[in-house]
Amino acid sequence: MQLEGRSAVVAGGAGGLGGATVRHLTELGVGVVVLDPAAERAEALAAELGGHVAAVAGDSNHDDAVAAAITAAQSLGTFSVCLSATGVVIRSPRLVERDGTVMPKHVLADNLTLHVSGPFNLARLSAAAFAQNEPDEDGQRGVIVNTASISAFDGQATMAPYAAAKGAVVSMTLPMARDLAPLGIRVCAIAPGGFLTPRVSSPQVQALLVEDVLFPKRLGQPHEYALLVEAIVRNPYLNGEVVRLDGAARLGPSMGHGASRRGAADRADPTGGVA
Ligand SMILES: NC(=O)c1ccc[n+]([C@@H]2O[C@H](COP(=O)([O-])OP(=O)(O)OC[C@H]3O[C@@H](n4cnc5c(N)ncnc54)[C@H](O)[C@@H]3O)[C@@H](O)[C@H]2O)c1
């Protein structure tokens, strides 16, 4: 899809991966609405980037907030792209700890609300708006990009709820693409490995995440995620696909499992499941 004259809604646009994408799309001339409950960060980013970026303080689970974001995007161009890059770290223990502590049931519901319901809601309401667009020469009216995680495939100890939610993002990609193909709307998801964003700020966690990366031996840069969003939007033949973006990282059984191999005691995931 050509980007000229288009606009986008980025849910989680005040965060690490979302924010990098807001900056990148803006540089490419796309009008962008940052939909994020972190009002101060969203407004600061919009103010910094100027007139082609607007902030809507809100939650992608809330229809009113999504509708306001779509209306704002329609005033910045032909609204044709939505991206969900939403998240907060929801810490969880193992399903049952050695001391008998049981993972609270709400952790699963919290993860599903944040990582599945919000993106689902943004996708369905955006698709309804895209359906009104004139198709381009390939018949395209819009593109939906969701953010899964490599935890959907190799979820580690303590991450069952997060992995279940990200697995749902993976699983809904193809049926959404099938639902929306008659309308000329594509759907893809990105499954990142460890990226350098504010939720991965601890040097200890960064070092643990890098252990599983093959090459290049470092965490991903948010700009590299934004480049993949651009590629998905531009390439009409990418559809119904989940793309891993992880330096060929394959996660071991638990965060810090390399330390176990080196003889240190096994330890619980200190990250709350970031990847
Ligand atoms: N950073 C990583 O290493 C990594 C790895 C794999 C997957 N991911 C996934 O990528 C996504 C973004 O991660 P990040 O590192 O940029 O996180 P981040 O914490 O930097 O940013 C997330 C943003 O989402 C916003 N947000 C939270 N709930 C929202 C909602 N309901 N509606 C709209 N916005 C909401 C937050 O306010 C925040 O600004 C998450 O889904 C995360 O699970 C990240």
The ligand as a Tripos MOL2 file, in Angstrom:
@<TRIPOS>MOLECULE
LIG
   44    48     1     0     0
SMALL
NO_CHARGES

@<TRIPOS>ATOM
      1 N1          9.6340   -4.9040   24.5680 N.am      1 LIG1
      2 C1          9.7380   -6.2060   24.3590 C.2       1 LIG1
      3 O1         10.7950   -6.8140   24.5880 O.2       1 LIG1
      4 C2          8.5670   -6.9940   23.8220 C.ar      1 LIG1
      5 C3          8.7800   -8.3190   23.4210 C.ar      1 LIG1
      6 C4          7.7120   -9.0680   22.9240 C.ar      1 LIG1
      7 C5          6.4570   -8.4890   22.8180 C.ar      1 LIG1
      8 N2          6.2800   -7.2000   23.2150 N.ar      1 LIG1
      9 C6          4.9300   -6.6590   23.0990 C.3       1 LIG1
     10 O2          4.9580   -5.4260   22.4100 O.3       1 LIG1
     11 C7          3.9310   -4.5770   22.9060 C.3       1 LIG1
     12 C8          4.5450   -3.2210   23.2490 C.3       1 LIG1
     13 O3          5.5820   -3.4220   24.1770 O.3       1 LIG1
     14 P1          6.5200   -2.2120   24.6520 P.3       1 LIG1
     15 O4          7.7780   -2.8440   25.1140 O.co2     1 LIG1
     16 O5          6.5490   -1.1560   23.6150 O.co2     1 LIG1
     17 O6          5.7180   -1.7170   25.9430 O.3       1 LIG1
     18 P2          5.6780   -0.2670   26.6300 P.3       1 LIG1
     19 O7          5.2960   -0.5240   28.0410 O.co2     1 LIG1
     20 O8          6.8960    0.5250   26.3170 O.co2     1 LIG1
     21 O9          4.4520    0.4550   25.8770 O.3       1 LIG1
     22 C9          3.1470   -0.0150   25.9720 C.3       1 LIG1
     23 C10         2.2050    1.1710   25.8510 C.3       1 LIG1
     24 O10         0.8750    0.6530   25.8040 O.3       1 LIG1
     25 C11         0.0480    1.5480   26.5340 C.3       1 LIG1
     26 N3         -1.1750    0.8420   26.8820 N.ar      1 LIG1
     27 C12        -1.3680   -0.0470   27.8900 C.ar      1 LIG1
     28 N4         -2.6270   -0.4920   27.8700 N.ar      1 LIG1
     29 C13        -3.2460    0.1080   26.8070 C.ar      1 LIG1
     30 C14        -4.5580    0.0390   26.2720 C.ar      1 LIG1
     31 N5         -5.4830   -0.7490   26.8060 N.pl3     1 LIG1
     32 N6         -4.8630    0.7950   25.1800 N.ar      1 LIG1
     33 C15        -3.9170    1.6070   24.6200 C.ar      1 LIG1
     34 N7         -2.6440    1.6990   25.0860 N.ar      1 LIG1
     35 C16        -2.3350    0.9550   26.1710 C.ar      1 LIG1
     36 C17         0.9170    1.9460   27.7280 C.3       1 LIG1
     37 O11         0.4450    3.1240   28.3680 O.3       1 LIG1
     38 C18         2.2660    2.1170   27.0680 C.3       1 LIG1
     39 O12         2.4610    3.4490   26.6230 O.3       1 LIG1
     40 C19         3.3000   -5.3130   24.0910 C.3       1 LIG1
     41 O13         2.1190   -5.9630   23.6580 O.3       1 LIG1
     42 C20         4.3430   -6.3500   24.4680 C.3       1 LIG1
     43 O14         3.7560   -7.4880   25.0550 O.3       1 LIG1
     44 C21         7.2980   -6.4300   23.6990 C.ar      1 LIG1
@<TRIPOS>BOND
     1     1     2 1
     2     2     3 2
     3     2     4 1
     4     4     5 ar
     5     4    44 ar
     6     5     6 ar
     7     6     7 ar
     8     7     8 ar
     9     8     9 1
    10     8    44 ar
    11     9    10 1
    12     9    42 1
    13    10    11 1
    14    11    12 1
    15    11    40 1
    16    12    13 1
    17    13    14 1
    18    14    15 2
    19    14    16 1
    20    14    17 1
    21    17    18 1
    22    18    19 2
    23    18    20 1
    24    18    21 1
    25    21    22 1
    26    22    23 1
    27    23    24 1
    28    23    38 1
    29    24    25 1
    30    25    26 1
    31    25    36 1
    32    26    27 ar
    33    26    35 ar
    34    27    28 ar
    35    28    29 ar
    36    29    30 ar
    37    29    35 ar
    38    30    31 1
    39    30    32 ar
    40    32    33 ar
    41    33    34 ar
    42    34    35 ar
    43    36    37 1
    44    36    38 1
    45    38    39 1
    46    40    41 1
    47    40    42 1
    48    42    43 1
@<TRIPOS>SUBSTRUCTURE
     1 LIG1         1 GROUP 0 **** ****
